[in-house]
């Protein structure tokens, strides 16, 4: 998966994928060959953190 350059589009894309297809961020990253660290850092920069209990990024 090539990550979009806009962090808010990234947020939408990742949360949609987590809701519809993947049971965890780790599973998404493994299947899509994406970096969990990069996703967390970029979304953390706009005030969002991964909440494992609801499997999504929340403010």
DRENPAPA-320851 format. One record per residue (C-alpha): z negated, x, y negated; residue number from 1. Coordinates in steps of 0.5 Angstrom, whole numbers. Each point is the difference from the previous one (the first is absolute). Example, Ala and Ser with C-alpha at 12.3 -4.5 7.8 and 13.67 -1.06 7.14 Angstrom:
REM residues 2
ATOM, -16, 25, 9, 1;
ATOM, 2, 2, -7, 2;
REM end
This chain:
REM residues 59
ATOM, 0, 0, 0, 1;
ATOM, 2, 3, -7, 2;
ATOM, -6, -2, -4, 3;
ATOM, 2, -4, -7, 4;
ATOM, -1, 4, -6, 5;
ATOM, -3, -6, -4, 6;
ATOM, -8, 0, 3, 7;
ATOM, 0, -8, -1, 8;
ATOM, 6, -1, 4, 9;
ATOM, -3, 5, 5, 10;
ATOM, -6, -4, 0, 11;
ATOM, 4, -6, 1, 12;
ATOM, 4, 3, 6, 13;
ATOM, -6, 3, 3, 14;
ATOM, -4, -6, 0, 15;
ATOM, 5, -5, 2, 16;
ATOM, 1, 5, 6, 17;
ATOM, -7, 0, 2, 18;
ATOM, 0, -8, 0, 19;
ATOM, 6, -1, 4, 20;
ATOM, 1, 6, 4, 21;
ATOM, -5, 5, 1, 22;
ATOM, -8, 0, 2, 23;
ATOM, -2, 6, -4, 24;
ATOM, 3, 5, -5, 25;
ATOM, 0, 5, 5, 26;
ATOM, 4, -4, 5, 27;
ATOM, 5, -2, -6, 28;
ATOM, 0, 8, -2, 29;
ATOM, 2, 2, 7, 30;
ATOM, 5, -5, 1, 31;
ATOM, 3, 1, -7, 32;
ATOM, -1, 8, 0, 33;
ATOM, -3, -1, -6, 34;
ATOM, -6, 4, -3, 35;
ATOM, -7, -4, 0, 36;
ATOM, -3, 5, -5, 37;
ATOM, 6, -1, -5, 38;
ATOM, 0, -7, 0, 39;
ATOM, -8, 0, -1, 40;
ATOM, 1, 5, -5, 41;
ATOM, 5, -4, -4, 42;
ATOM, -3, -7, 1, 43;
ATOM, -7, 3, -2, 44;
ATOM, 3, 3, -6, 45;
ATOM, 1, -8, -3, 46;
ATOM, -7, -2, 3, 47;
ATOM, 2, -2, 7, 48;
ATOM, -4, 2, 6, 49;
ATOM, 2, -2, 7, 50;
ATOM, -5, -5, 3, 51;
ATOM, 0, 1, 8, 52;
ATOM, -4, -7, 1, 53;
ATOM, 6, -4, -3, 54;
ATOM, 5, 5, 1, 55;
ATOM, 3, 1, -7, 56;
ATOM, -1, 3, -6, 57;
ATOM, -5, -3, -5, 58;
ATOM, -2, 1, -7, 59;
REM end
